[in-house]
């Protein structure tokens, strides 16, 4: 009974539109900073090295390098202080947690970029599986002549 009540209370506080990002992506996190009576938005950019939790307790960790020193910051995804998360670059990774990046130095710290296919590449020919799916009608018509 109490579990259902907790779920109902959490559901009311969840954000409607959650940002879509994965581990390995380079993101800009827009965070609301309150200094006395003033509020401002600060951008924290870096690589997402971990995500954990679900529902209200969903969190993600972003790592960046400032003055040759690694800085990691953990954000609550549904927090009202996190205004927005924008993906700048999609990284190609094969792990759920990228804690090994803490030990990397220099160019070894970079992740490979994930290629995203666009509509323009399909117009130029695309892949072999796409061309095999649609038989060319002109070649069949001229083959019988």
C-alpha positions, 0 to 999 in steps of 0.5 A: 500500500505505501509503495503505491502511495510513494509512486503516486507522489513521485509521479506528480514530481517527475518531469514530462519531457526528459532529455535523451542521452546515453553514456559516452555522450558529450553534453551541456547541462544547464544548471540553475545557480542561486546566489543570494537573491539572484538566479542564473543559469550555468552550463556544465559540459563534459562526458557522461560517464555513468547513469543510475537509478530510475524514477525520481532518483535517476542520476547521471555523472558528467566528467570534464577537465578544468586546468588539467584537473578532472572534475566530476559532477552528479546531477539528479535528472528530475531536479528542478535545478537541472533546466536542460541537457543538450547533446553536443556529440554522441560517443561510441562506447561498449560499457555502461560505466566509463570510470576508466576515463579517470586514468586516461591522459591526453588524447587517450581520453577521447571517445570515438564519435558515433556516426549518424546516418542522414537522408542524403546518404540514402539518396546517393545509393545507401547500403547494399541491403537497401538496394536489395530490398527494392528491385530496380524496375528499369533494369527488369523492363530492359532485360526482357528486350 
